Amino acid sequence: MISTTGFRKRILDAIQVRLFPNPVHARHAVYSMVYSEDDAVSGPSARLLDVAAKILMLARDIDLQDVGNRMRGRFPYPDSIVNLWPGEHYRLLAALVQLLRPRLVIEIGTAEGLSAVALLKYLPTGGQVITFDIVPWRDYPRSCLQESDFSSGQLCQITDDLGNPQLFDKHRAMLKRADLIFVDAAKDGVLEPKLLEQLSSLDFETQPLVVFDDIKQWNMLALWRELKWPKMDLTSLGHWCGTGLCEIDKVIRGK
């Protein structure tokens, strides 16, 4: 059964295809828009500029082909896509972990698990990646995760919908310890605004960086444009359909 959100997306896609025929030939294409930046509500902070410069240099030398090898036999495109950079975001995520050395990384949207493995690769001793999804990784189509990924305890999956305020509150104490948050969820125009509202309500122990995937997709345009946190569009350094880096702009009230 197709959800209301999924049905609405199919209708929108059909209308866009009919009104705006695709002018390019590519393996995968989505509808987007270009817009001015001089009237944007926020821009990059000095911290974001510094981080972007450093992860650019780190990502250049990172090799994730071992992660890409997990795709073999599961996907209709080459496993080298995980190692493609710029164009994909996996090496950028790994570079962020290598630079920040986070104690806790939160991923919202496990899916096939490739991002989780990329985040895990350079995680420091004692660090942890907690990935959320509503589908257990064993049941997710084409999952690239393995039982051994979880054996050390550095990777953990929680099957809760963080768009639900009650379920979000259940994990509030843990979420406020995050140093890095990667949001790669529904991109349906519904979940991500809920997540923003919930994340803004947290008193973080440190000021975390937040990465949003797919910010150039149609349903993500307004959310990214209207976001008032310090932010920086890293699409040219990350995922072809959009990578946004931001920091939560609020008073940190201590541990």
C-alpha positions in Angstrom: 0.0 0.0 0.0 1.3 3.4 -1.0 1.3 6.1 1.8 -0.3 9.4 1.4 3.1 11.0 1.2 4.3 8.5 -1.4 1.2 9.0 -3.5 1.6 12.8 -3.3 5.2 12.5 -4.5 4.3 10.3 -7.4 1.7 12.8 -8.5 4.2 15.7 -8.2 6.8 13.8 -10.2 4.3 13.0 -12.9 3.2 16.6 -13.2 6.8 17.9 -13.3 7.8 15.3 -16.0 4.8 16.4 -18.1 5.3 20.1 -17.7 9.1 20.2 -17.7 10.6 17.4 -19.8 14.1 16.4 -18.7 16.6 18.3 -20.8 19.6 16.1 -19.8 20.4 12.4 -20.0 21.6 10.9 -16.8 21.3 7.7 -14.8 19.2 9.5 -12.2 17.7 13.0 -12.3 15.5 15.0 -9.9 13.8 18.3 -10.2 15.3 21.3 -8.4 15.6 25.1 -8.6 18.3 27.8 -8.5 17.8 30.9 -6.5 19.6 34.0 -5.2 21.8 34.0 -2.1 22.0 37.7 -1.4 18.6 37.6 0.3 19.1 34.3 2.2 18.1 34.3 5.9 21.5 32.8 6.9 24.9 31.9 5.7 28.1 30.1 6.8 29.8 30.9 10.0 33.6 31.0 10.4 33.5 27.6 11.9 31.6 26.1 8.9 34.1 27.7 6.5 37.0 26.3 8.4 35.5 22.8 8.6 34.6 22.8 4.9 38.2 23.7 4.0 39.7 21.0 6.2 37.3 18.2 5.1 38.0 19.1 1.5 41.6 18.2 2.0 40.8 15.1 4.0 38.2 13.7 1.7 40.6 13.9 -1.2 42.8 11.2 0.3 40.1 8.9 1.7 39.5 5.6 0.0 36.2 3.9 0.7 36.3 1.2 -1.9 36.1 -1.4 0.9 32.7 0.1 1.7 31.7 0.1 -2.0 32.6 -3.6 -2.3 29.5 -4.4 -0.2 27.3 -3.2 -3.0 28.3 -6.0 -5.4 25.4 -8.0 -6.6 22.9 -5.7 -4.9 22.7 -2.6 -7.1 22.3 -1.9 -10.8 25.2 0.5 -10.8 28.9 0.1 -10.0 30.2 -0.3 -6.5 32.7 2.5 -7.2 29.9 5.0 -6.7 30.7 5.0 -2.9 34.2 6.1 -3.7 33.1 8.7 -6.2 34.0 12.2 -5.0 32.8 14.8 -5.6 29.4 13.5 -6.7 28.7 11.3 -3.7 28.9 12.2 0.0 30.4 9.1 1.6 34.0 10.4 1.6 32.8 13.7 2.9 31.1 12.0 5.8 34.2 10.0 6.6 36.3 13.2 6.5 33.9 14.9 9.0 34.4 12.0 11.4 38.2 12.0 10.8 38.3 15.8 11.6 35.8 16.1 14.4 36.6 12.8 16.2 33.0 12.8 17.6 32.0 10.9 20.7 28.5 10.3 19.3 27.2 10.4 15.7 23.5 10.3 15.1 22.3 9.2 11.7 18.6 9.6 10.9 17.8 7.2 8.0 19.8 4.0 7.9 18.5 2.7 4.6 21.1 0.3 3.0 23.6 1.3 5.6 26.4 2.6 3.4 26.6 6.0 5.1 26.7 4.3 8.5 29.7 2.2 7.5 31.4 5.3 6.1 30.8 7.2 9.3 32.1 4.2 11.3 35.3 3.8 9.4 37.2 6.7 11.1 35.3 6.7 14.4 37.7 7.2 17.3 38.0 4.6 20.1 35.1 5.1 22.4 33.0 6.8 19.8 29.6 5.5 18.7 27.3 5.8 15.6 23.6 5.4 16.4 21.5 5.1 13.3 17.7 5.5 13.3 15.2 4.0 10.9 11.7 2.7 11.0 12.8 -0.5 9.3 15.3 -2.9 10.9 18.5 -3.1 8.9 18.0 -6.9 8.4 14.7 -6.3 6.7 15.7 -3.4 4.5 16.0 -4.2 0.8 19.6 -4.5 -0.4 21.0 -3.8 3.0 24.8 -3.7 3.0 25.2 -4.0 6.7 26.6 -7.1 8.4 26.3 -8.6 11.9 30.0 -7.9 12.4 29.4 -4.2 12.1 27.5 -4.2 15.4 29.8 -6.6 17.3 32.0 -3.9 18.8 29.1 -1.8 20.1 30.3 1.2 18.1 27.4 0.9 15.7 23.8 0.6 17.0 20.5 0.8 15.2 17.3 2.0 16.8 14.0 1.5 15.1 12.0 4.5 16.1 10.5 7.4 14.2 12.1 10.6 15.4 9.4 12.6 13.7 7.1 11.4 16.4 7.5 13.8 19.4 6.9 11.1 22.0 9.5 8.8 20.5 11.9 11.7 20.1 11.5 12.5 23.8 12.4 8.9 24.7 15.8 9.5 23.2 16.3 13.1 24.3 19.0 12.5 26.9 21.1 10.6 24.3 20.5 12.9 21.4 21.7 16.0 23.2 25.2 14.3 23.5 25.6 14.3 19.7 28.6 15.9 18.1 27.6 15.2 14.5 24.1 14.5 13.1 23.4 13.2 9.6 19.9 13.6 8.3 19.1 11.4 5.4 15.4 10.6 5.9 12.2 10.8 4.0 12.7 14.0 2.1 8.9 14.2 1.9 8.4 17.8 3.1 6.9 16.5 6.4 9.5 14.6 8.4 12.4 17.0 8.1 10.6 20.1 9.4 9.5 18.0 12.4 13.1 16.9 13.0 14.2 20.5 12.9 11.7 21.5 15.4 12.6 18.7 17.7 16.4 19.2 17.4 16.0 22.9 18.1 14.4 22.0 21.4 17.5 20.2 22.7 20.1 21.6 25.1 23.2 20.0 23.5 26.3 19.4 25.6 28.4 20.6 22.7 27.4 22.6 19.6 26.9 19.8 17.0 27.3 20.0 13.2 24.4 18.8 11.2 24.5 17.4 7.7 21.4 17.3 5.5 21.4 15.1 2.5 19.5 15.9 -0.8 19.0 19.6 -0.1 18.6 20.2 -3.9 15.6 17.9 -4.2 12.3 19.6 -4.7 10.8 18.7 -1.3 13.9 19.9 0.5 14.3 23.3 -1.1 12.1 25.3 1.2 13.5 23.6 4.3 17.1 24.5 3.5 16.2 28.0 2.2 14.3 28.9 5.3 16.7 27.3 7.8 18.1 30.1 10.1 21.0 28.2 11.6 24.4 29.0 10.2 24.6 26.9 7.1 26.7 26.1 4.0 25.8 24.4 0.8 28.5 21.8 0.1 26.8 20.2 -2.9 29.9 20.8 -5.1 31.9 18.9 -2.5 29.4 16.2 -1.7 26.2 14.6 -3.1 25.1 15.6 -6.5 21.5 16.1 -5.3 22.6 18.2 -2.4 24.7 18.2 0.8 24.2 20.9 3.4 26.3 21.5 6.5 25.0 23.6 9.4 25.4 24.1 13.1 22.6 24.4 15.6 22.5 28.1 16.5 21.3 28.3 20.1 22.6 28.9 23.6 24.3 25.8 24.9 23.4 25.5 28.5 26.1 23.1 29.6 26.3 19.5 30.5 
